[in-house]
């Protein structure tokens, strides 16, 4: 089982127990990891494919939890990972992020807001 699949449920449970998402409104534009994670989770749960480009941007976050949530959201929204691992070395993550940027350019309808 991948690290993301193992850690994501634990991270989400810890956040729920600690109430880390309760006081921060989900937002891709908020600098706090809690708000960004909330926005990523909300996008995935709503099958909001228009958020795919924002999810791709979040793959390069400094915060590992944000990167993990972004990778999970993209997997839920597209069924793809494109080899991205939130805990990989920065150079490996950069290459995978470029693959995601190419994917977005090559699949404009997929991220145009249509729900699957």
N, C-alpha and C positions, 0 to 999 in steps of 0.2 A: 504494500500500500504506500502511496506517495506521502511525503511529508505534509503536503498541503491537505490531503484528505484526512490525515491523522490529526493535524493541528487545528484545522478550521473549526470542527465541532467543539473542541475544547476551548478555543479562543472565544467563540460565540457564547458558549455556556458561561465562561468566566465573565464576559461583559454583561450578560443578562443578570448574573448573580450580583455583580458589583454595581449594576445600574449605570454602567458607563455610557450607555446610549440614551438614558432617560432625560438628561438635562440638555442635550445638544441636538439641535434640529439637523437632520440629514442634509448634507450639501456638498457637492463636488468642489465648491468655491471656498468653503471654510478651511482654514489651515490646520484645524485640529484633526488628528487621526480618527477620533470617534465620529465626527460629522461625516468625514469622507467614507469611512467604513459603512456608516448608516446609509449614505447615498448609494453605495455599491450594492448593499444588500437589498435596498428598496428597488433598485433598477432590476436586479435579477429576479426578485419575487414577482414584480409586475410584468416581467418579460418585456421590458422597455428597451427595445433594440436601438432606439435613437440614442441611447446612452453608451453604445459600444465605443465610439471614439473617446468619450470621457473615461471609460474603463481602461482603454489602452493607455491613455495619458497617466492613469494612476499606477500602471505597472512600474513606472520609474520613480515612485515615491521613495523618500528616504526611510520611511517607516515600514518595517517588514510586515506588520499586520495589515497595512493598507495594500501593500503589494499582494499579499495572500488573498485578501478579499477581492481585489481586482481580478486576479487570475481565476478565482472561483466564479465570479460574476460572468466573466467572458466564457468560461466553460459551460455555464448554465445557458447563456444566451446564444452561443454559437455551436456548442458541442465540440469545440476545438481547444487545444492548448498551444499549438504551434511550437512546442518544445520549451515554453516558458516555465521556469521554476522560480518562485519568489525568493528562495534561499540560495540560488546559484550565485557564483561570482559575478561581479558587476559586468564584466565583459561578455559573459554568456547571456545575462539578462538583456544587455543592449542589443545583441544580435537577435534575440527572440522578439524584442520590442519592435525592431525594424521589420521582422516578419509580420507582426500584427499590423503595423502601419500599412504595409503592402496589402495585407488581407483587406483592410478597411477600404483602400483605394480600389481594389479589385472586386469588392462586393458592395457597391453603393446602395443597392436596394436593401441589403441586409441590415444596414444601419440607418435607414431612412425613416424609422419609426413604425414600420409594419410589425405587427405581432405575429408570431408563428402560430 
